Amino acid sequence: LGNILGAWPLAWASEAYGWRAALWAMAGITALVAAVLWHVIPDPPRAEAPSGTKARLRDVLRIRALWWMMPLLVVNYAAAAGLRGLWAGPYLTEIYGAAGSTVGQVTLVMALAMIAGNFAYGPLDRWLGTRKWVILGGNLLGAAALGIMAVAPGPGLWASAALLAAVGFFGASFPMLMAHGRSFVPAHLTGRGVTLINLFSIGGVGLLQMASGHVHRMGDGSYSLLFGFFAVLMLAGCAVYLFATDRTD
Protein backbone atom coordinates (compact mmCIF):
# COMPACT_ATOMS: atom_id res chain seq x y z
CA LEU A 1 0.00 0.00 0.00
CA GLY A 2 2.90 2.35 0.68
CA ASN A 3 4.14 1.87 -2.87
CA ILE A 4 0.69 2.78 -4.19
CA LEU A 5 0.21 5.82 -1.93
CA GLY A 6 3.71 7.02 -2.78
CA ALA A 7 2.94 7.10 -6.51
CA TRP A 8 0.03 8.95 -8.17
CA PRO A 9 -1.79 9.87 -4.90
CA LEU A 10 1.36 11.53 -3.54
CA ALA A 11 1.97 13.33 -6.84
CA TRP A 12 -1.64 14.57 -6.83
CA ALA A 13 -1.45 15.70 -3.19
CA SER A 14 1.85 17.50 -3.83
CA GLU A 15 0.36 19.42 -6.74
CA ALA A 16 -2.88 20.18 -4.89
CA TYR A 17 -1.56 21.05 -1.41
CA GLY A 18 2.23 21.37 -1.77
CA TRP A 19 4.90 18.78 -1.09
CA ARG A 20 5.39 19.78 2.56
CA ALA A 21 1.73 19.24 3.41
CA ALA A 22 1.71 15.94 1.50
CA LEU A 23 4.75 14.66 3.40
CA TRP A 24 3.31 15.76 6.75
CA ALA A 25 0.15 13.82 5.91
CA MET A 26 2.21 10.74 5.02
CA ALA A 27 4.14 11.09 8.28
CA GLY A 28 0.88 11.24 10.22
CA ILE A 29 -0.48 8.14 8.48
CA THR A 30 2.77 6.30 9.19
CA ALA A 31 2.68 7.22 12.88
CA LEU A 32 -0.97 6.14 13.15
CA VAL A 33 -0.29 2.77 11.51
CA ALA A 34 2.73 2.21 13.78
CA ALA A 35 0.65 2.97 16.87
CA VAL A 36 -2.10 0.56 15.80
CA LEU A 37 0.40 -2.22 15.10
CA TRP A 38 2.08 -1.62 18.46
CA HIS A 39 -1.22 -2.24 20.24
CA VAL A 40 -2.71 -5.11 18.22
CA ILE A 41 0.24 -7.36 17.30
CA PRO A 42 1.52 -9.52 20.18
CA ASP A 43 5.13 -10.63 20.51
CA PRO A 44 5.69 -14.29 19.56
CA PRO A 45 6.93 -16.74 22.21
CA ARG A 46 10.59 -16.16 22.97
CA ALA A 47 12.91 -18.85 21.55
CA GLU A 48 15.50 -19.89 24.10
CA ALA A 49 19.14 -20.18 23.08
CA PRO A 50 20.79 -23.58 23.56
CA SER A 51 22.31 -24.05 27.00
CA GLY A 52 25.59 -22.20 27.41
CA THR A 53 25.13 -19.94 24.37
CA LYS A 54 23.92 -16.39 23.78
CA ALA A 55 22.02 -14.88 20.89
CA ARG A 56 24.63 -12.60 19.35
CA LEU A 57 24.82 -10.78 16.05
CA ARG A 58 28.25 -12.20 15.31
CA ASP A 59 26.73 -15.68 15.44
CA VAL A 60 24.50 -14.67 12.53
CA LEU A 61 27.50 -13.31 10.64
CA ARG A 62 29.21 -16.68 11.03
CA ILE A 63 26.48 -18.46 9.04
CA ARG A 64 28.37 -19.06 5.80
CA ALA A 65 25.24 -19.83 3.79
CA LEU A 66 24.25 -16.17 4.18
CA TRP A 67 27.53 -14.88 2.76
CA TRP A 68 26.58 -15.88 -0.78
CA MET A 69 23.23 -14.10 -0.47
CA MET A 70 24.38 -10.76 0.93
CA PRO A 71 25.63 -9.18 -2.33
CA LEU A 72 22.30 -9.90 -4.06
CA LEU A 73 20.42 -8.66 -0.99
CA VAL A 74 22.25 -5.33 -1.29
CA VAL A 75 21.38 -4.83 -4.97
CA ASN A 76 18.18 -6.87 -5.42
CA TYR A 77 15.63 -4.26 -4.32
CA ALA A 78 17.84 -1.23 -4.93
CA ALA A 79 17.02 -0.85 -8.62
CA ALA A 80 13.24 -1.14 -8.21
CA ALA A 81 13.09 1.10 -5.14
CA GLY A 82 15.67 3.55 -6.47
CA LEU A 83 14.00 3.98 -9.84
CA ARG A 84 10.47 4.22 -8.44
CA GLY A 85 11.36 6.47 -5.54
CA LEU A 86 14.16 8.64 -6.95
CA TRP A 87 14.84 8.39 -10.67
CA ALA A 88 11.54 7.73 -12.44
CA GLY A 89 10.39 11.34 -12.07
CA PRO A 90 13.54 13.04 -13.41
CA TYR A 91 13.91 10.41 -16.14
CA LEU A 92 10.35 10.77 -17.45
CA THR A 93 10.48 14.56 -17.17
CA GLU A 94 13.85 15.03 -18.86
CA ILE A 95 13.46 12.41 -21.60
CA TYR A 96 9.75 12.83 -22.40
CA GLY A 97 8.78 16.14 -20.82
CA ALA A 98 6.19 14.30 -18.72
CA ALA A 99 4.01 16.32 -16.36
CA GLY A 100 3.76 15.50 -12.67
CA SER A 101 0.44 13.69 -13.15
CA THR A 102 1.96 11.48 -15.85
CA VAL A 103 4.94 10.70 -13.64
CA GLY A 104 2.49 9.75 -10.89
CA GLN A 105 0.60 7.44 -13.23
CA VAL A 106 3.77 5.69 -14.40
CA THR A 107 5.09 5.25 -10.87
CA LEU A 108 1.65 3.94 -9.86
CA VAL A 109 1.91 1.32 -12.61
CA MET A 110 5.37 0.44 -11.33
CA ALA A 111 4.09 0.21 -7.74
CA LEU A 112 1.24 -2.10 -8.81
CA ALA A 113 3.77 -4.23 -10.69
CA MET A 114 5.89 -4.51 -7.52
CA ILE A 115 2.83 -5.65 -5.56
CA ALA A 116 1.91 -8.14 -8.29
CA GLY A 117 5.49 -9.40 -8.19
CA ASN A 118 5.21 -10.11 -4.47
CA PHE A 119 2.12 -12.23 -5.07
CA ALA A 120 3.65 -13.93 -8.11
CA TYR A 121 6.87 -14.93 -6.34
CA GLY A 122 5.01 -16.13 -3.23
CA PRO A 123 3.91 -19.65 -4.28
CA LEU A 124 6.64 -20.37 -6.83
CA ASP A 125 9.08 -21.97 -4.40
CA ARG A 126 6.39 -24.49 -3.39
CA TRP A 127 5.29 -25.13 -6.96
CA LEU A 128 8.79 -25.49 -8.38
CA GLY A 129 10.54 -26.91 -5.31
CA THR A 130 13.29 -24.27 -5.30
CA ARG A 131 13.87 -20.79 -3.96
CA LYS A 132 17.32 -20.22 -5.36
CA TRP A 133 16.43 -20.64 -9.02
CA VAL A 134 13.20 -18.67 -8.76
CA ILE A 135 15.12 -15.77 -7.20
CA LEU A 136 17.97 -16.06 -9.67
CA GLY A 137 15.68 -16.24 -12.70
CA GLY A 138 13.63 -13.25 -11.58
CA ASN A 139 16.66 -11.08 -10.92
CA LEU A 140 18.21 -11.98 -14.27
CA LEU A 141 14.99 -10.90 -15.98
CA GLY A 142 15.06 -7.67 -14.00
CA ALA A 143 18.67 -7.11 -15.07
CA ALA A 144 17.61 -7.74 -18.68
CA ALA A 145 14.94 -5.01 -18.44
CA LEU A 146 17.56 -2.63 -17.05
CA GLY A 147 19.94 -3.62 -19.82
CA ILE A 148 17.35 -2.78 -22.47
CA MET A 149 16.85 0.64 -20.90
CA ALA A 150 20.62 1.16 -20.79
CA VAL A 151 20.93 0.42 -24.51
CA ALA A 152 17.77 2.34 -25.49
CA PRO A 153 16.91 4.86 -22.74
CA GLY A 154 14.18 6.56 -24.79
CA PRO A 155 12.05 3.89 -26.49
CA GLY A 156 8.80 5.82 -25.95
CA LEU A 157 6.89 6.85 -22.85
CA TRP A 158 4.75 3.77 -22.42
CA ALA A 159 7.51 1.40 -23.51
CA SER A 160 9.63 2.95 -20.76
CA ALA A 161 6.70 2.58 -18.36
CA ALA A 162 6.46 -1.12 -19.25
CA LEU A 163 10.19 -1.61 -18.68
CA LEU A 164 10.03 0.20 -15.34
CA ALA A 165 7.09 -2.03 -14.40
CA ALA A 166 9.18 -5.08 -15.36
CA VAL A 167 12.01 -3.88 -13.11
CA GLY A 168 9.49 -3.46 -10.29
CA PHE A 169 7.82 -6.82 -10.89
CA PHE A 170 11.01 -8.88 -11.03
CA GLY A 171 12.64 -6.81 -8.29
CA ALA A 172 9.95 -7.95 -5.86
CA SER A 173 11.85 -11.13 -5.02
CA PHE A 174 13.13 -9.57 -1.78
CA PRO A 175 10.59 -11.37 0.49
CA MET A 176 11.56 -14.72 -1.02
CA LEU A 177 15.26 -13.88 -0.73
CA MET A 178 14.64 -12.97 2.90
CA ALA A 179 12.83 -16.30 3.45
CA HIS A 180 15.77 -18.11 1.82
CA GLY A 181 18.19 -16.44 4.22
CA ARG A 182 15.88 -16.96 7.21
CA SER A 183 15.84 -20.72 6.56
CA PHE A 184 19.51 -20.92 7.63
CA VAL A 185 19.07 -18.93 10.85
CA PRO A 186 18.47 -20.88 14.11
CA ALA A 187 15.25 -20.09 15.96
CA HIS A 188 16.96 -18.25 18.83
CA LEU A 189 18.69 -15.94 16.33
CA THR A 190 15.58 -15.20 14.26
CA GLY A 191 15.21 -11.58 15.35
CA ARG A 192 18.85 -10.71 14.78
CA GLY A 193 19.01 -12.72 11.58
CA VAL A 194 15.95 -11.18 9.95
CA THR A 195 17.06 -7.71 11.07
CA LEU A 196 20.49 -8.20 9.51
CA ILE A 197 19.04 -9.54 6.26
CA ASN A 198 16.62 -6.63 6.09
CA LEU A 199 19.43 -4.17 6.90
CA PHE A 200 21.48 -5.38 3.95
CA SER A 201 18.53 -4.98 1.61
CA ILE A 202 17.12 -1.63 2.76
CA GLY A 203 20.62 -0.33 3.47
CA GLY A 204 21.53 -1.22 -0.10
CA VAL A 205 18.61 0.85 -1.35
CA GLY A 206 19.87 3.92 0.50
CA LEU A 207 23.54 3.46 -0.39
CA LEU A 208 22.87 2.83 -4.06
CA GLN A 209 20.54 5.80 -4.32
CA MET A 210 23.46 7.97 -3.21
CA ALA A 211 25.92 6.12 -5.44
CA SER A 212 23.60 6.32 -8.44
CA GLY A 213 23.54 10.11 -8.08
CA HIS A 214 27.31 10.19 -8.49
CA VAL A 215 27.08 7.83 -11.47
CA HIS A 216 24.45 10.03 -13.10
CA ARG A 217 26.63 13.12 -12.67
CA MET A 218 29.72 11.31 -13.95
CA GLY A 219 27.81 10.48 -17.12
CA ASP A 220 26.74 14.12 -17.64
CA GLY A 221 23.13 13.20 -16.89
CA SER A 222 23.20 9.98 -18.93
CA TYR A 223 20.35 7.63 -18.10
CA SER A 224 22.02 4.90 -20.15
CA LEU A 225 24.87 4.89 -17.64
CA LEU A 226 22.45 4.96 -14.73
CA PHE A 227 20.43 1.97 -15.93
CA GLY A 228 23.62 0.14 -16.87
CA PHE A 229 24.97 0.76 -13.37
CA PHE A 230 21.99 -0.97 -11.78
CA ALA A 231 22.05 -3.79 -14.36
CA VAL A 232 25.74 -4.58 -13.80
CA LEU A 233 25.34 -4.59 -10.02
CA MET A 234 22.38 -6.94 -10.26
CA LEU A 235 24.30 -9.30 -12.53
CA ALA A 236 27.24 -9.24 -10.11
CA GLY A 237 24.92 -10.08 -7.21
CA CYS A 238 23.44 -12.95 -9.23
CA ALA A 239 26.93 -14.27 -10.03
CA VAL A 240 27.76 -14.55 -6.32
CA TYR A 241 24.31 -15.94 -5.50
CA LEU A 242 24.97 -18.84 -7.88
CA PHE A 243 27.05 -20.38 -5.09
CA ALA A 244 24.24 -20.15 -2.51
CA THR A 245 22.76 -23.34 -1.11
CA ASP A 246 19.14 -23.92 -2.11
CA ARG A 247 16.61 -24.53 0.66
CA THR A 248 12.82 -24.35 0.77
CA ASP A 249 12.01 -25.20 4.42
C-alpha positions, 0 to 999 in steps of 0.5 A, a space after each residue: 500500500 505504501 508503494 501505491 500511496 507514494 505514486 500517483 496519490 502523492 503526486 496529486 497531493 503535492 500538486 494540490 496542497 504542496 509537497 510539505 503538506 503531502 509529506 506531513 500527511 504521510 508522516 501522520 499516516 505512518 505514525 498512526 499505523 505504527 501505533 495501531 500495530 504496536 497495540 494489536 500485534 503480540 510478541 511471539 513466544 521467545 525462543 530460548 538459546 541452547 544451554 551455554 550460548 547467547 544470541 549474538 549478532 556475530 553468530 548470525 554473521 558466522 552463518 556461511 550460507 548467508 555470505 553468498 546471499 548478501 551481495 544480491 540482498 544489497 542490490 536486489 531491491 535497490 534498482 526497483 526502489 531507487 528507480 520508483 522512488 528517486 529516478 523515475 520522475 527526473 527520467 520521465 520529465 527530462 526524456 519525455 517532458 512528462 508532467 507530474 500527473 503522468 509521472 504519478 501514473 507511471 510510478 503507480 503502474 510500477 508500484 502495482 507491478 511490484 505488488 503483483 510481483 510479491 504475489 507472483 513470487 510467493 507460491 513459486 518456491 512451493 510449486 517449483 521446489 526451489 527458492 534459489 532458481 526462482 530468485 535467480 531467474 527473476 533477478 536476471 529478468 530484472 537485469 535484462 529489463 535494465 539492460 534494455 533501458 541502458 541500450 535504449 533509454 528513450 524507447 517511448 513513454 509507455 515502452 519505458 513505463 512497461 520496462 520500469 514495471 518489469 524492473 518493479 515486478 522482477 525486483 519484488 523477489 526480496 521477500 523470497 530472498 529474505 525467506 531463503 536467508 531466514 531458513 539458515 538462521 536458528 530459531 533463537 537468532 531469528 530476530 537478529 538474523 531477519 534484522 540483519 538480512 533486512 538491513 542489507 537490503 534496505 541499506 543497499 537501497 539507500 547506499 545505491 541511491 546515493 551512489 547512483 547520483 554520483 554515477 548520473 553526474 559522472 555520465 553528464 546526466 546519462 540515463 544509459 549509464 544509470 540503468 547500466 549501473 543498476 544492471 551490472 550490479 544486479 548481474 554481479 549479485 546474481 553471479 555470487 548468488 549462484 554459489 548459494 545453497 538452495 533450501 525451501 524449508 
